[in-house]
Amino acid sequence: MLKKVTTVLFFVCCTSVFAQLGGESTYQFLNLVSSPRQAALGGKVLTNYDYDVTSGLYNPATINAEMDNQLAVNYSSYLGGISYGTAAYAYTWDRHVQTFHVGMTYINYGTFDGYDVNGVSTGTFTGTEGALSAGYAYNIPFTDFYLGVNAKLIASKLEQYNSIGIAADFGAMYINERLDFHAALTIRNVGTQIVTFAGLREKLPLEISFGMSQTLENMPLRWHLTFENLQKWPIGVANPARATTDLDGNQTQEEVGFLNKALRHTILGAELFPDRGFSIRLGYNFRRAEELRIVDQRNFSGLSFGIGLKLNKMRFSYTHARYTSAANTSFFGLQIDLR
């Protein structure tokens, strides 16, 4: 069984080696954060193997029996008037069949004014996208390895253009209970468009990430380290706005060194009291910090902070993420235990 799954994952990875980042593929909303907890820990966390049912949206290998009958809804008032949200639910059939997971991601880009080529108003239009997913995870017998897969149906409507696509997420996870150490690998958005917007088939936003986390032995703190977008090196390019000019008028472009390129793949996060009724979360996204920083001005881009609160059968989460001096986002989440 392990040999077969490994072969499939290797084949998927090798047949999709070209990178897709912003502006290079469609359905970019698929790689937005899935919950306030994930946003607080830097934006992409793959290793939370616990009650958090929304973690199955990003890494299907985290689907587990502790998520049984957990329902979560999350909402964010995003940048530029964009709003988006997620929802997730898991159900454990029995200890043999184990747990099934369903989820939804939805984004609304707001209302826009339309004009024809002559500048005459054509009224207003909107843009919305959404994805429905179904997932399942499998523990390889007598091992500490878990495998998971999400199947997704994607729909997009941008003005009068419509598109439908299908995709799958693959996840693998290792859990060492003695050390309370987790490691995970995900390959997300492997798929294709079924219906294109205007006859041109576009790539989906393939993303390969690797993450690790561990709870400290003598302190109620769990650290997270994630390496994102491993399908592309480098993801950092010189910013023309940061070019410098000397007294002779010679212009020097910004240099993006090896360390800078490596750090742009890195996300750090920490959660204090992860197993208690109240938790504090902090994250730092190096790529966001570097790409959105303002030269000679401290604006704390890349930082995120959140809290979690449990009251009886409900869990509330809130996160504030810093993007630029002019743009910050708030994330709200509610999870209900229906047992």
FIKOL-875717 format. One line per 10 residues: for each residue x, y, z of N, C-alpha, C, O. Coordinates in steps of 0.2 Angstrom, whole numbers, always signed. Layout:
X,Y,Z,X,Y,Z,X,Y,Z,X,Y,Z; ...;
END
This chain:
+4,-6,+0,+0,+0,+0,+4,+6,+0,+3,+11,-4; +9,+7,+5,+14,+12,+5,+17,+13,-2,+18,+19,-4; +20,+8,-5,+23,+9,-11,+19,+12,-16,+21,+16,-20; +13,+9,-17,+8,+12,-22,+7,+19,-21,+7,+23,-26; +5,+21,-15,+4,+28,-13,+10,+33,-15,+9,+38,-18; +16,+30,-13,+22,+34,-14,+23,+35,-22,+25,+41,-24; +22,+30,-25,+22,+30,-33,+18,+36,-36,+20,+39,-40; +11,+36,-33,+6,+40,-36,+9,+48,-34,+8,+52,-38; +11,+49,-28,+13,+55,-26,+19,+58,-30,+19,+64,-32; +24,+53,-31,+30,+55,-35,+28,+57,-42,+30,+61,-45;
+23,+53,-45,+21,+54,-52,+17,+61,-52,+19,+65,-57; +13,+62,-48,+9,+69,-48,+14,+75,-47,+14,+80,-51; +19,+74,-43,+24,+79,-42,+28,+80,-48,+29,+86,-50; +30,+75,-51,+35,+76,-57,+31,+78,-63,+34,+81,-68; +24,+77,-64,+21,+79,-70,+18,+86,-69,+15,+89,-73; +20,+89,-63,+17,+96,-62,+23,+101,-59,+22,+104,-54; +29,+100,-62,+34,+104,-59,+35,+111,-60,+38,+115,-57; +31,+114,-65,+31,+121,-66,+27,+124,-61,+22,+122,-58; +30,+130,-59,+27,+134,-53,+22,+138,-55,+21,+141,-61; +17,+139,-50,+12,+144,-51,+11,+149,-45,+10,+146,-40;
+13,+155,-46,+12,+160,-40,+7,+165,-43,+3,+164,-48; +6,+170,-39,+1,+175,-41,+2,+178,-48,+7,+180,-51; -4,+178,-52,-4,+181,-59,-2,+176,-64,-2,+177,-70; +0,+169,-62,+2,+164,-67,-3,+159,-67,-1,+154,-71; -8,+159,-64,-13,+154,-64,-20,+156,-62,-20,+162,-59; -25,+152,-63,-32,+154,-61,-33,+151,-54,-30,+147,-51; -39,+153,-52,-42,+151,-45,-37,+152,-39,-36,+147,-35; -34,+158,-39,-29,+159,-34,-32,+159,-27,-28,+158,-22; -38,+160,-26,-41,+159,-20,-40,+153,-16,-41,+152,-10; -39,+147,-20,-38,+141,-17,-32,+141,-12,-32,+136,-7;
-27,+145,-12,-22,+145,-8,-22,+150,-2,-17,+152,+1; -28,+153,-1,-29,+158,+4,-29,+154,+11,-31,+148,+11; -28,+157,+16,-28,+154,+23,-35,+151,+24,-40,+153,+22; -36,+145,+28,-42,+142,+29,-45,+144,+35,-51,+142,+36; -42,+147,+40,-45,+148,+46,-41,+154,+50,-35,+155,+48; -44,+157,+55,-40,+162,+59,-34,+159,+62,-29,+162,+63; -35,+153,+65,-29,+150,+68,-23,+149,+63,-17,+150,+65; -24,+147,+57,-19,+146,+52,-16,+153,+50,-10,+154,+50; -20,+158,+50,-18,+165,+48,-14,+168,+54,-9,+171,+52; -15,+166,+60,-12,+169,+66,-5,+166,+66,+0,+169,+68;
-4,+160,+63,+3,+156,+64,+7,+157,+57,+11,+153,+56; +5,+163,+54,+9,+165,+48,+6,+164,+41,+8,+166,+36; +0,+160,+41,-3,+159,+35,-4,+152,+32,-9,+151,+28; +1,+148,+33,+1,+141,+31,+4,+136,+36,+10,+136,+37; +0,+133,+39,+2,+128,+44,-1,+121,+42,-7,+120,+41; +3,+116,+42,+1,+109,+39,+1,+104,+44,-1,+98,+43; +2,+105,+51,+4,+100,+55,-1,+100,+62,+1,+96,+66; -6,+104,+61,-11,+104,+67,-15,+97,+67,-20,+97,+63; -14,+92,+71,-17,+86,+71,-21,+86,+77,-19,+83,+82; -27,+89,+77,-31,+89,+83,-38,+91,+82,-41,+89,+76;
-42,+94,+86,-49,+96,+85,-51,+101,+79,-56,+101,+77; -46,+104,+77,-47,+110,+72,-49,+107,+65,-45,+105,+61; -55,+107,+64,-58,+104,+58,-56,+107,+52,-56,+104,+46; -55,+114,+52,-53,+117,+46,-46,+116,+44,-44,+117,+38; -42,+113,+48,-35,+111,+45,-35,+106,+40,-31,+105,+36; -41,+102,+40,-42,+97,+34,-43,+100,+27,-42,+97,+22; -45,+106,+27,-45,+110,+21,-38,+111,+17,-38,+111,+11; -33,+112,+21,-27,+113,+19,-22,+107,+18,-18,+106,+13; -23,+103,+23,-19,+97,+23,-24,+91,+25,-25,+90,+31; -26,+87,+20,-31,+82,+21,-28,+76,+26,-32,+72,+29;
-21,+76,+26,-18,+71,+31,-20,+72,+38,-19,+68,+42; -22,+78,+40,-23,+80,+47,-30,+78,+49,-32,+78,+55; -34,+75,+44,-41,+73,+46,-41,+67,+51,-37,+62,+50; -44,+68,+57,-44,+63,+62,-50,+62,+66,-55,+67,+65; -51,+57,+70,-57,+56,+74,-58,+62,+79,-64,+62,+81; -54,+65,+81,-55,+71,+86,-59,+76,+83,-62,+80,+86; -60,+76,+76,-64,+81,+72,-71,+79,+72,-75,+83,+69; -73,+73,+74,-79,+70,+74,-85,+75,+76,-85,+78,+82; -89,+77,+71,-95,+81,+73,-93,+88,+75,-97,+91,+78; -88,+90,+72,-86,+97,+73,-88,+101,+67,-86,+99,+61;
-91,+107,+68,-93,+111,+62,-89,+118,+63,-90,+121,+69; -86,+120,+58,-83,+127,+59,-85,+131,+53,-85,+129,+47; -85,+138,+55,-86,+143,+50,-82,+149,+51,-81,+151,+57; -79,+151,+46,-74,+157,+46,-75,+162,+41,-77,+161,+36; -73,+168,+43,-75,+174,+39,-69,+179,+39,-66,+180,+45; -68,+182,+34,-63,+188,+34,-65,+193,+29,-67,+192,+24; -64,+199,+32,-65,+205,+28,-58,+207,+25,-54,+210,+28; -57,+205,+19,-50,+205,+16,-48,+211,+13,-52,+216,+14; -43,+212,+9,-40,+218,+6,-45,+220,+1,-48,+217,-3; -45,+227,+0,-49,+230,-5,-56,+229,-5,-59,+229,-11;
-59,+228,+0,-66,+226,+1,-68,+219,-1,-74,+218,-2; -63,+215,-2,-65,+208,-4,-66,+204,+3,-64,+205,+8; -71,+200,+2,-73,+196,+8,-73,+188,+6,-75,+186,+1; -71,+184,+11,-71,+177,+9,-71,+173,+16,-70,+176,+21; -73,+167,+15,-74,+163,+21,-74,+155,+19,-73,+153,+14; -73,+151,+25,-73,+144,+24,-77,+141,+29,-80,+144,+34; -79,+135,+27,-83,+131,+32,-81,+123,+31,-78,+121,+26; -81,+120,+37,-79,+113,+37,-83,+109,+42,-85,+111,+47; -83,+102,+40,-87,+98,+45,-84,+91,+44,-82,+89,+38; -83,+87,+49,-80,+80,+49,-85,+75,+53,-88,+77,+58;
-85,+69,+51,-89,+64,+54,-85,+58,+54,-83,+55,+49; -85,+55,+60,-82,+48,+60,-87,+43,+60,-91,+42,+64; -86,+38,+55,-91,+33,+53,-90,+28,+59,-95,+26,+62; -84,+25,+60,-83,+20,+65,-75,+20,+65,-72,+23,+61; -72,+16,+70,-65,+16,+71,-62,+12,+65,-56,+13,+64; -65,+8,+61,-62,+5,+55,-63,+9,+49,-57,+10,+46; -69,+12,+48,-69,+17,+42,-66,+23,+43,-63,+26,+38; -66,+26,+49,-63,+32,+52,-67,+38,+49,-73,+38,+49; -63,+43,+48,-67,+50,+47,-67,+53,+40,-62,+52,+36; -73,+55,+39,-74,+59,+32,-74,+66,+34,-76,+69,+39;
-72,+70,+29,-72,+78,+29,-75,+81,+23,-74,+79,+18; -79,+86,+24,-81,+90,+19,-80,+98,+21,-80,+100,+26; -79,+102,+15,-77,+109,+16,-79,+113,+11,-81,+111,+5; -79,+120,+12,-81,+124,+7,-77,+131,+8,-75,+133,+13; -74,+134,+2,-71,+140,+2,-75,+145,-3,-76,+142,-8; -76,+151,-1,-80,+155,-5,-76,+162,-4,-74,+164,+1; -76,+166,-10,-74,+173,-10,-78,+177,-15,-80,+175,-20; -79,+183,-12,-83,+188,-16,-78,+194,-17,-76,+197,-12; -77,+196,-23,-73,+201,-25,-76,+208,-25,-73,+213,-26; -82,+209,-23,-86,+215,-23,-89,+217,-29,-90,+213,-34;
-91,+223,-30,-95,+226,-35,-90,+231,-39,-87,+235,-36; -91,+230,-46,-86,+234,-50,-91,+238,-55,-96,+236,-57; -88,+244,-57,-92,+248,-63,-89,+245,-69,-83,+245,-70; -94,+244,-74,-92,+242,-81,-92,+247,-86,-97,+251,-86; -88,+247,-91,-88,+252,-96,-86,+248,-103,-82,+243,-102; -89,+251,-108,-87,+248,-115,-80,+251,-117,-78,+255,-114; -78,+249,-123,-72,+252,-126,-73,+260,-127,-67,+263,-128; -79,+262,-128,-80,+270,-129,-80,+273,-122,-82,+279,-122; -80,+270,-117,-81,+273,-110,-88,+274,-108,-89,+278,-103; -92,+271,-111,-99,+271,-109,-101,+266,-104,-99,+260,-105;
-104,+268,-99,-106,+264,-93,-110,+258,-95,-115,+259,-99; -108,+252,-93,-113,+246,-95,-116,+243,-88,-118,+238,-88; -115,+247,-83,-118,+245,-76,-113,+242,-72,-107,+243,-73; -115,+239,-67,-110,+236,-62,-110,+228,-63,-115,+225,-66; -105,+225,-61,-104,+218,-61,-100,+215,-55,-97,+219,-51; -101,+209,-54,-97,+206,-48,-93,+200,-50,-93,+198,-56; -89,+198,-45,-85,+192,-46,-85,+188,-40,-83,+190,-35; -86,+181,-41,-86,+177,-35,-83,+170,-37,-84,+168,-43; -80,+167,-33,-77,+160,-34,-79,+156,-28,-79,+158,-22; -79,+149,-29,-80,+145,-23,-78,+138,-25,-77,+136,-31;
-76,+134,-19,-74,+127,-20,-77,+123,-15,-78,+124,-9; -80,+117,-17,-82,+112,-12,-77,+106,-12,-75,+104,-17; -76,+103,-6,-71,+98,-6,-74,+92,-1,-78,+93,+3; -71,+86,-3,-72,+80,+1,-66,+77,+3,-62,+76,-2; -64,+75,+9,-58,+73,+10,-58,+66,+15,-63,+65,+18; -52,+63,+15,-52,+57,+19,-44,+56,+20,-40,+57,+16; -43,+53,+26,-36,+52,+28,-35,+44,+30,-40,+41,+33; -29,+42,+30,-28,+35,+31,-22,+34,+35,-17,+36,+33; -22,+30,+40,-16,+29,+44,-13,+22,+42,-17,+17,+42; -7,+22,+39,-4,+16,+37,-3,+11,+43,+0,+13,+48;
-6,+5,+42,-6,+1,+48,+1,+0,+51,+6,-1,+48; +1,+0,+58,+7,-1,+62,+13,+4,+60,+19,+2,+61; +11,+10,+58,+16,+15,+57,+14,+22,+60,+8,+22,+62; +18,+27,+60,+16,+34,+62,+15,+38,+56,+15,+44,+57; +13,+35,+50,+12,+39,+44,+5,+39,+43,+1,+34,+43; +3,+45,+40,-4,+46,+38,-4,+49,+31,+0,+54,+30; -9,+47,+27,-10,+50,+20,-17,+52,+20,-22,+49,+22; -18,+58,+16,-24,+60,+15,-25,+63,+8,-20,+65,+5; -32,+64,+6,-33,+67,-1,-40,+71,+0,-44,+69,+3; -40,+77,-3,-46,+81,-4,-47,+81,-12,-43,+82,-16;
-54,+80,-13,-56,+81,-20,-60,+87,-20,-65,+88,-16; -59,+92,-25,-62,+98,-25,-66,+100,-32,-63,+98,-37; -72,+102,-31,-75,+105,-37,-75,+113,-36,-77,+115,-31; -73,+116,-42,-72,+123,-41,-76,+127,-46,-77,+124,-52; -79,+132,-44,-83,+136,-49,-81,+144,-48,-80,+146,-43; -81,+147,-54,-79,+154,-54,-84,+158,-59,-85,+156,-64; -86,+164,-57,-90,+168,-61,-87,+175,-60,-87,+178,-55; -84,+178,-66,-81,+184,-66,-84,+188,-72,-83,+187,-78; -88,+193,-70,-93,+197,-75,-97,+192,-78,-101,+188,-75; -97,+192,-85,-101,+187,-89,-97,+180,-90,-100,+176,-94;
-91,+180,-88,-87,+174,-89,-87,+169,-83,-87,+170,-77; -88,+162,-85,-89,+157,-80,-84,+152,-82,-81,+150,-87; -82,+148,-76,-77,+143,-77,-78,+138,-71,-81,+139,-66; -77,+131,-73,-78,+126,-68,-71,+122,-69,-69,+120,-74; -69,+119,-63,-63,+115,-63,-63,+110,-58,-68,+110,-53; -59,+105,-58,-58,+100,-53,-51,+100,-51,-46,+101,-55; -50,+98,-44,-43,+98,-42,-43,+93,-36,-48,+91,-33; -37,+91,-34,-36,+87,-28,-30,+89,-24,-25,+92,-27; -30,+88,-18,-25,+90,-13,-22,+83,-10,-26,+79,-8; -16,+82,-10,-13,+76,-7,-8,+78,-1,-5,+83,-1;
-9,+75,+4,-5,+76,+11,-2,+70,+14,-5,+64,+13; +4,+70,+16,+7,+65,+20,+9,+68,+27,+12,+74,+27; +9,+64,+32,+11,+67,+38,+14,+61,+43,+12,+55,+42; +19,+63,+47,+22,+59,+51,+21,+62,+58,+22,+68,+60; +19,+57,+63,+18,+60,+70,+22,+55,+75,+21,+49,+75; +26,+58,+79,+30,+55,+84,+27,+57,+91,+28,+63,+93; +23,+53,+93,+19,+55,+99,+24,+55,+105,+22,+59,+110; +29,+52,+106,+34,+52,+111,+37,+59,+112,+38,+62,+117; +39,+62,+106,+42,+68,+106,+37,+74,+104,+39,+80,+105; +31,+72,+103,+25,+77,+101,+28,+81,+95,+27,+87,+95;
+31,+77,+90,+33,+81,+84,+29,+78,+78,+28,+73,+77; +28,+83,+74,+24,+82,+68,+28,+85,+62,+31,+90,+62; +28,+81,+56,+30,+84,+50,+25,+82,+44,+22,+77,+44; +25,+86,+40,+20,+85,+34,+22,+88,+28,+26,+93,+27; +20,+85,+22,+21,+87,+16,+14,+87,+12,+10,+83,+12; +13,+93,+8,+7,+93,+5,+8,+95,-3,+13,+99,-4; +4,+93,-7,+4,+94,-14,-3,+96,-16,-8,+92,-16; -4,+103,-17,-11,+106,-17,-13,+108,-25,-8,+110,-29; -19,+107,-26,-22,+110,-32,-19,+106,-39,-18,+110,-43; -19,+100,-38,-17,+96,-44,-24,+95,-48,-28,+91,-46;
-25,+98,-54,-31,+97,-57,-31,+101,-64,-26,+103,-67; -37,+102,-66,-38,+106,-73,-44,+109,-73,-49,+108,-69; -45,+114,-78,-52,+117,-79,-56,+112,-84,-53,+110,-89; -62,+112,-82,-67,+108,-86,-70,+113,-91,-71,+112,-97; -72,+119,-89,-75,+124,-93,-70,+130,-92,-69,+132,-86; -68,+133,-97,-63,+139,-97,-67,+145,-97,-73,+145,-99; -64,+151,-95,-67,+157,-95,-69,+159,-103,-74,+162,-104; -64,+159,-107,-65,+162,-114,-61,+157,-119,-58,+160,-124; -61,+151,-118,-58,+146,-123,-51,+145,-122,-48,+141,-125; -48,+148,-117,-41,+147,-115,-40,+144,-109,-42,+146,-103;
-37,+138,-109,-36,+134,-103,-30,+136,-99,-24,+137,-102; -31,+138,-93,-26,+140,-88,-24,+135,-83,-28,+130,-81; -18,+136,-80,-15,+132,-75,-19,+133,-68,-21,+139,-67; -19,+128,-64,-21,+129,-57,-15,+131,-53,-10,+129,-55; -16,+134,-47,-11,+136,-43,-8,+131,-39,-9,+130,-33; -4,+127,-42,+0,+121,-39,+4,+124,-33,+7,+129,-34; +4,+120,-28,+8,+123,-22,+11,+116,-18,+7,+112,-16; +17,+116,-17,+20,+111,-13,+23,+114,-7,+27,+119,-7; +21,+111,-1,+24,+114,+5,+26,+109,+10,+24,+103,+10; +31,+110,+14,+33,+106,+20,+33,+109,+26,+35,+115,+27;
+31,+106,+31,+30,+109,+38,+32,+104,+44,+32,+98,+43; +34,+107,+49,+36,+104,+55,+33,+108,+61,+33,+114,+61; +32,+104,+67,+30,+107,+73,+31,+103,+79,+31,+97,+78; +32,+106,+85,+33,+102,+91,+31,+106,+97,+32,+112,+97; +28,+103,+102,+27,+106,+108,+33,+105,+113,+35,+99,+113; +35,+110,+116,+41,+110,+120,+39,+106,+126,+34,+106,+129; +44,+103,+129,+43,+98,+134,+41,+101,+141,+37,+99,+144; +44,+107,+143,+43,+110,+149,+40,+117,+148,+40,+121,+153; +36,+118,+143,+33,+124,+142,+27,+123,+137,+28,+119,+132; +21,+126,+139,+15,+125,+135,+15,+129,+128,+11,+133,+127;
+20,+128,+124,+21,+131,+118,+23,+126,+112,+27,+122,+113; +19,+127,+107,+20,+123,+101,+23,+128,+95,+20,+133,+93; +29,+126,+93,+32,+130,+87,+30,+127,+81,+29,+121,+80; +30,+131,+75,+28,+129,+69,+33,+132,+64,+35,+138,+64; +36,+128,+59,+40,+130,+54,+38,+127,+47,+37,+121,+47; +36,+131,+43,+34,+129,+36,+38,+132,+31,+40,+138,+31; +39,+128,+26,+42,+130,+19,+37,+130,+14,+35,+124,+12; +35,+135,+11,+30,+136,+6,+33,+136,-1,+38,+138,-2; +28,+135,-6,+30,+136,-13,+37,+132,-15,+41,+136,-18; +38,+126,-13,+44,+123,-14,+44,+121,-22,+49,+118,-24;
+39,+121,-25,+39,+120,-32,+42,+125,-37,+43,+124,-43; +44,+130,-34,+48,+136,-38,+53,+139,-34,+53,+140,-28; +59,+139,-37,+65,+142,-34,+68,+147,-40,+70,+144,-45; +69,+153,-39,+67,+157,-33,+60,+160,-34,+58,+160,-40; +57,+162,-28,+51,+166,-29,+52,+173,-28,+47,+177,-29; +58,+175,-26,+59,+182,-25,+63,+185,-31,+68,+182,-34; +60,+191,-34,+64,+194,-39,+65,+201,-37,+62,+204,-32; +69,+205,-41,+71,+212,-39,+65,+216,-40,+61,+216,-45; +64,+221,-35,+59,+226,-36,+62,+232,-39,+66,+235,-36; +59,+234,-45,+62,+240,-49,+61,+246,-45,+65,+251,-45;
+56,+247,-40,+55,+253,-36,+60,+254,-31,+61,+259,-28; +64,+248,-30,+70,+249,-25,+76,+250,-28,+82,+249,-25; +77,+251,-34,+83,+253,-38,+86,+260,-35,+82,+264,-33; +92,+260,-35,+96,+266,-32,+100,+269,-38,+102,+266,-42; +100,+276,-37,+104,+280,-42,+109,+284,-39,+108,+287,-34; +115,+283,-41,+121,+287,-38,+121,+294,-41,+117,+296,-45; +126,+298,-39,+127,+305,-41,+128,+306,-49,+127,+311,-52; +131,+301,-52,+132,+301,-59,+126,+298,-63,+127,+298,-69; +121,+297,-60,+115,+294,-64,+115,+287,-65,+110,+285,-69; +120,+283,-62,+120,+276,-64,+115,+273,-59,+115,+274,-53;
+111,+268,-62,+106,+265,-58,+108,+258,-56,+110,+254,-60; +107,+256,-50,+108,+249,-48,+102,+246,-45,+99,+248,-41; +101,+240,-48,+95,+236,-47,+96,+233,-40,+101,+231,-38; +90,+232,-36,+90,+228,-30,+93,+221,-31,+91,+218,-36; +97,+219,-27,+100,+212,-27,+96,+207,-22,+95,+209,-16; +94,+202,-25,+90,+197,-20,+95,+191,-19,+96,+187,-24; +98,+191,-13,+103,+186,-12,+100,+179,-10,+94,+178,-10; +105,+174,-10,+102,+167,-8,+98,+167,-2,+93,+163,-2; +101,+170,+4,+97,+169,+10,+90,+173,+9,+86,+170,+12; +90,+178,+6,+84,+182,+5,+79,+177,+1,+73,+177,+3;
+81,+174,-4,+77,+169,-8,+75,+163,-4,+69,+161,-4; +79,+161,+1,+77,+155,+5,+72,+157,+10,+67,+154,+12; +73,+163,+13,+68,+165,+18,+61,+167,+16,+56,+166,+19; +61,+169,+9,+54,+170,+6,+50,+164,+6,+44,+164,+5; +53,+158,+7,+49,+152,+7,+47,+150,+14,+44,+145,+15; +49,+154,+19,+49,+152,+26,+44,+155,+30,+43,+162,+29; +40,+152,+34,+35,+155,+39,+36,+152,+46,+37,+146,+47; +36,+156,+51,+37,+154,+58,+30,+156,+62,+27,+161,+60; +29,+151,+66,+23,+152,+70,+24,+149,+77,+28,+144,+78; +20,+151,+82,+20,+149,+89,+14,+149,+92,+10,+155,+91;
+12,+144,+96,+5,+144,+99,+6,+143,+106,+9,+137,+108; +4,+148,+111,+5,+147,+118,-1,+144,+121,-7,+146,+119; -1,+139,+125,-7,+135,+128,-11,+132,+122,-17,+133,+122; -8,+128,+118,-12,+125,+112,-17,+120,+114,-22,+119,+110; -17,+117,+120,-22,+112,+122,-26,+115,+128,-30,+111,+131; -26,+121,+129,-30,+124,+134,-36,+128,+132,-37,+128,+126; -40,+130,+136,-46,+134,+134,-45,+141,+131,-49,+143,+128; -39,+143,+133,-37,+150,+130,-30,+149,+127,-25,+147,+130; -29,+151,+121,-22,+151,+117,-21,+157,+114,-25,+161,+112; -14,+159,+114,-11,+165,+110,-7,+162,+105,-3,+158,+105;
-8,+165,+99,-4,+163,+93,-1,+169,+90,-3,+175,+89; +5,+168,+87,+9,+173,+84,+13,+170,+78,+15,+164,+78; +13,+174,+72,+16,+171,+66,+20,+176,+63,+19,+182,+63; +25,+174,+58,+29,+179,+54,+30,+176,+47,+33,+170,+47; +27,+179,+42,+28,+177,+35,+33,+181,+32,+32,+187,+30; +39,+178,+30,+45,+181,+28,+43,+184,+21,+46,+190,+19; +40,+180,+16,+39,+183,+10,+34,+189,+10,+35,+194,+6; +29,+188,+14,+24,+194,+14,+28,+200,+17,+27,+206,+15; +32,+199,+22,+36,+205,+25,+41,+208,+20,+41,+214,+20; +44,+204,+16,+49,+207,+11,+46,+210,+5,+48,+215,+3;
+40,+207,+3,+37,+210,-4,+33,+216,-2,+32,+220,-7; +31,+217,+4,+26,+222,+6,+30,+228,+10,+26,+232,+12; +36,+227,+11,+39,+232,+16,+40,+238,+12,+41,+238,+6; +41,+244,+16,+42,+250,+13,+49,+252,+15,+51,+252,+21; +53,+254,+10,+60,+255,+11,+61,+261,+16,+57,+266,+16; +65,+260,+21,+67,+265,+26,+61,+267,+30,+60,+273,+33; +56,+262,+31,+50,+263,+35,+48,+257,+39,+47,+252,+35; +47,+257,+45,+45,+251,+49,+38,+250,+49,+34,+255,+51; +35,+245,+45,+28,+244,+45,+25,+237,+47,+19,+236,+47; +30,+233,+50,+28,+227,+53,+24,+222,+48,+21,+218,+50;
+25,+223,+41,+22,+218,+37,+25,+211,+38,+30,+210,+40; +20,+206,+38,+22,+199,+39,+20,+197,+46,+20,+191,+47; +18,+201,+50,+17,+199,+57,+9,+197,+57,+5,+200,+54; +8,+192,+62,+1,+191,+63,+0,+189,+70,+4,+186,+73; -6,+190,+73,-7,+189,+80,-14,+186,+81,-19,+189,+78; -15,+181,+85,-22,+179,+86,-23,+176,+93,-18,+174,+96; -30,+175,+94,-31,+171,+101,-37,+166,+99,-40,+167,+94; -37,+161,+104,-42,+156,+103,-45,+155,+110,-42,+156,+115; -52,+155,+110,-56,+154,+117,-61,+149,+116,-65,+148,+112; -61,+144,+121,-66,+139,+121,-71,+140,+127,-69,+141,+133;
-77,+140,+125,-83,+141,+130,-87,+135,+129,-91,+134,+124; -87,+130,+134,-92,+124,+133,-90,+120,+127,-85,+118,+126; -95,+120,+122,-94,+117,+116,-93,+121,+110,-94,+119,+104; -91,+127,+111,-89,+132,+106,-82,+135,+107,-80,+135,+112; -79,+136,+101,-72,+139,+101,-72,+145,+97,-75,+145,+91; -70,+150,+99,-70,+157,+95,-62,+158,+94,-58,+157,+98; -61,+161,+88,-55,+163,+86,-55,+169,+82,-59,+171,+79; -49,+173,+84,-49,+180,+80,-41,+181,+79,-37,+179,+83; -40,+183,+73,-33,+185,+71,-33,+192,+67,-37,+194,+64; -28,+195,+69,-26,+202,+65,-19,+201,+61,-14,+199,+65;
-19,+201,+55,-13,+200,+51,-11,+207,+48,-15,+211,+45; -5,+208,+48,-2,+215,+46,+1,+214,+39,+5,+209,+37; -2,+218,+34,+1,+217,+27,+5,+223,+25,+11,+223,+24; +2,+229,+25,+6,+235,+24,+3,+241,+29,-1,+239,+33; +6,+247,+28,+4,+252,+32,-4,+254,+31,-7,+257,+35; -6,+252,+25,-12,+254,+23,-17,+249,+23,-23,+250,+21; -15,+243,+24,-20,+237,+24,-18,+232,+29,-13,+229,+29; -23,+230,+33,-23,+225,+38,-29,+221,+37,-34,+223,+34; -29,+215,+39,-35,+210,+39,-37,+207,+46,-32,+206,+50; -43,+206,+47,-46,+203,+53,-49,+196,+50,-53,+196,+45;
-48,+191,+54,-51,+184,+53,-55,+182,+59,-53,+183,+65; -61,+180,+58,-65,+178,+63,-67,+170,+62,-68,+168,+56; -68,+166,+68,-69,+159,+67,-73,+157,+73,-73,+159,+78; -78,+152,+71,-82,+149,+76,-82,+142,+75,-84,+140,+69; -81,+137,+80,-81,+130,+79,-86,+127,+84,-85,+129,+90; -91,+123,+82,-96,+121,+87,-95,+113,+87,-95,+110,+82; -95,+110,+93,-95,+103,+94,-102,+101,+94,-106,+103,+99; -104,+97,+89,-111,+95,+89,-113,+88,+92,-118,+85,+91; -108,+85,+95,-109,+79,+99,-113,+80,+105,-115,+75,+108;
END
